[in-house]
Amino acid sequence: MLNNPESYPHPLISEVKIIEGKNNFPISWLNKQGFCEYGIYLENMKGVMVKPTRAMVKGAKEHSLLESKFKEEAVPATFEEIMEASETGEVLSREFPVISVKYGIRGLIDEILMTPDKFIIIDDKPGAIPYISNIHQVYGYCLAFKEMIDEDDRRIFAALRERGTDDVYWKTYFNRKAENEIIKVIKRVHNLISGKKRFLPTKNPNKCLKCRFNKFCDKKS
Ligand code: SF4
């Protein structure tokens, strides 16, 4: 759907790409950073490999079911066609790729509803609690999307929905405050990648109990 800029793999970190001379990381890392940034270190710098949790496997299955159902009636379209169609009517898109070369982030939006006066960017999550880590992930999508739509001044909303349901349990306008908040987090992640800052472990033992890296982590509380 998009013309992707030329990219190269980072020499040391598999999920990081170098795009136009700048490190570019997956937007899902904003979620991982909010949970515990030391997990990013273990997985991507130390190469610790662990099986996905049961919740992750269930989530992936539900996600692909939704995707197949959506594809039964979906019509393939380019970014420009989608944007144009949404100026006069509602357009729903899934697995919408976004990239920001400026902020060094990229990802796939679960679902985006476009209308003549707004965009609602929806991320599906298990459960219905708006954790800050989930909010940061959806803010990351909003920021990348905002850069892509350039001078289109329709308002952007960030929303979290309980996976497999229609329950949008959290929604907010992606305003300047939200934008500044996520830019700050993104800068921190870039500083972690470049080694300017240290990956800090969470101090919350409840997170460690649930963490899939628990067995291999030398910093767990
Ligand atoms: S066990 Fe705790 S400190 Fe270690 S990566 Fe997991 S959440 Fe972070």
Boltz pocket constraint, residues with backbone or C-beta under 6 A from the ligand:
constraints:
  - pocket:
      binder: B
      contacts: [[A, 35], [A, 36], [A, 37], [A, 38], [A, 39], [A, 42], [A, 201], [A, 202], [A, 204], [A, 207], [A, 208], [A, 209], [A, 211], [A, 212], [A, 213], [A, 214], [A, 217], [A, 218], [A, 219], [A, 220], [A, 221]]
      max_distance: 6.0
